[in-house]
Structure formats: structure tokens, C-alpha cells
Amino acid sequence: MYQVTPIPAFDDNYIWALSVPDSPNCLVVDPGCADSVMHYLTSHKLQLHTILITHHHKDHTAGINTLRKRFPTVNVIGPTAEQQRISGLTQTVTDGDSVILSAFDLSFKVISLPGHTLGHIAFYSAPVLFCGDTLFSAGCGRLFEGSPKQMWQSLQKLRGLPDDTQIYCTHEYTLANIKFALYAEPNNSALVEYAAHCASLRQQNLPTLPSSLTTEKAINPFLRCDNKTLQEKWQQDSALGLFTALRAAKDQFKS
């Protein structure tokens, strides 16, 4: 048994913290802000054991070296392909590797997800998926380094995971993503219901995350690009064509 808790950081980041009952050990994912992590660890009387890093962007990595000074034995695991751009890694991993964490009785599979950045990875231990900035609830990451084809292939990898997979992405972008999703697919009744649900959560200052893969396959247009009705609406004749069109439209979208 374990618990995964969001640590809010900056305006809309979540640093995910994983802990197990009756143990002082804690794992965190993408600690862009050391102060936020330290406040959480201190208030819960936890020791930082492991850091998982999905990609090199500073809002996911800037806290690493400060945390390493406070916890010198912490293991910092991140993508081999981006190790030159991430200061403080102690272990690098690539697609298909297993990260065995005996302190938590967990093993994570590493999944390569080029698109947002070229070396982006996710960590998966059923049903938990730490997917960084690749898949968001009702959306996906911007293409800062990769191509539409790479990102679509990465999203297909995630879509192929079990339906009960829990999506622990690292930004509270859900309401903004839903606005575009409703523009893209206004007659999606599951999306309309989900929009009301998420609006209620945010009104209570509660996170919309994690989402489930079942939900995302029903409401997220970026996972639905092989849907023929959606392709026709957007005048596309392939999944990749639709993904490319949707991503370009989202980049320009003004809600």
C-alpha cells in the first residue's frame, strides 16, 4: 500500500509525493521547487529517498540540487537522453528499463515519450503513471522539441496501457484543456459531464488529478485522433493528420 499526494508548486505545477504507511521514506516526482518539497517533508516528518525526473525543463528540475544538499543519499533518476541538461542526476534510465525501489516495494517501468522534449520519459507501476508533460487531463504537452508524429506515437503508447491506469501529470491545466476539448468536440456528452465535474473540484480548490485512462480515452481529443467522426469534423483523413491539426489549433486557441 502507498499514498500519492500532490505538492502544489508555482502557479499550476504538482510535484507528486509517494509514501508508504509506517515508513519515513518519500519519493517525489519532478521537484521544480525545493521549498515546496521541504515544507511537505517537514510537515509530514518524512525523509526524501528517491527523486524521479521525466524531462529537463526547469519547473521540473530546479529543486534537485538543493534537495540533494539536504538529503545527500537521495537517488535522482532521470532520462539518459537528457542527462547533459539535468544537473544532479545520480542514475539515468531509458526506454524499457526497470527502476526497482525496494524501500517502497515498487518497480517502475520506464517509457520513452518523445514529443514535448526529445528525451521525455514516464514511469509506470500499475496503476500509477507519472507522465510529466506528455499527457494531461483533456490535453497533451506542447511540442517544444519533437514532431507531431513523435508525440502521437508517444500518446499511443500511453493509450495502450490498462484502462485503470491513473494519470499523474504535472500541471493543473484541466479546465483550460477542457475549453479547447469542447471546441474540438462539442457534442461529446462524456466531456460535457467531465467539464462539470472538474469545475466543481476546482471551485473547492481540489485537484482534478489524477485522471484515469478510461476517462481520458472518452474525453481527450488528443487520444481520440483515430475517431472517424472527429476526423471528418476537422477535415482530416488520418489520425496523425488530425493530431497535427488539433495541436496546431490548441497552440493558437483563445478561450
Summary of the structure (lengths in Angstrom):
residues: 255
radius of gyration: 18.0
end to end distance: 40.7
largest distance: 55.6
contacts: 873
relative contact order: 0.11
helix: 38%
strand: 25%
